[in-house]
Amino acid sequence: MGRSLTERKLIMLPGPTNVPDRVMQAMITPITGHRGAEFHKLYEEIKENLKYVFQTQNDVFVLTSSGTGGIECAVNNLVNPGEKVLVPIFGVFSERLSDEVRRRGGIPVELSLPWGTAPKASEIREIIEREGDLKAIFMVYNETSTGVTARELPEIGKIAEENNLLLIVDAISILGGDKLPVDEWNIDMCITGSQKCLACPPGLAMVSVSQKAWEKIEKTEKKLMYFDLTRMKEFALKKETPFTPALPIFWALNEALKIIREEGLEKRIERHRRCAQAFYDAVEAYGLTVFPREKEIRSNTVIAINIPENVEDGKVRQIMREKYKVLIAGGMGKLKGKIFRIGCMGIISPAEVFITVNALGNALKEVGYDLSVEKGLEAAKKHFES
Ligand code: PLP
């Protein structure tokens, strides 16, 4: 038996995130076969709405796997062993992306940056000129581990185009929560996950594939069977997936995408931006500092905050969880114990911002950190009045 309603927590993690009841209920749609008319209709609806969210005319596919499956799919379909690709490294997820390339036998040319910063278009250009024989750029758009968004992605897209390089973007923690027009920014493969800004349960990865990417895929050797995109393309003609899809989550995704269309992408992105700004101002009113120093690159979907000295990460999060029923995350890798991370994703609204700011402020006070909860709430409120 699962958790009862009274035990339910507010999920302010950088994924998975809170899921609307409408989406949860869609998962109890009776199971059907995945080779019949009902599934074909579901497939078509999901595809059309995904194209809207990705802002693309390219092909889109839904994979029964978490986001990492989408990454593995991109790398294995686009990189031949021995080929060099550029990977900017600015946190845990970009490290994983590089690792994925290495496991495939590719050669990641790493642009290693301090955590809390983002890759710049000029740095990317320099490496391309220096290396000469790169095939692609693989990069994370929103580094979930540091709360940084690579805001120069549109310029990087132009550079990729000029140099005839493929651009593959891990947008797992941002698509649907911030600006990302896939076609306009020349993104050849964009990858996201169901459990973040789309406000859907975990279990699906979604990828878009451009014509330029298809040309490369056709020439790529030795593909994995489960993640073979050419096979997915063949089945897509019949509005089917090659293997058994996770039907309940497909129904959930369909509902989650309908909600996005009802709200409108632009409005949704603005709502994320506003809530993120409210979070940033509130934590600064508490005397805390934001992990990425440069304001421009602070993420609108993952809020990373430095933990003050003498404050114990685990204790604060325990109080928030047990007393206020709010879940937030700690740091990953070398940032473990050093930062808090708050997800600002999906259904995020002033209500969740106030509850979280209140819980964080009170928990910090309980462990002896001097602050005014009222000041934090007041700072957040300003963003919702204007
Ligand atoms: N890439 C980024 C940027 C992420 O934020 C995550 C998950 O948090 C992943 C990859 C891995 O996704 P998953 O855990 O769904 O496999």
Residues whose N, C-alpha, C, O or C-beta is under 5 A from the ligand:
A	BS01	PLP	P14 S66 G67 T68 F93 N142 T144 D170 I172 S173 G193
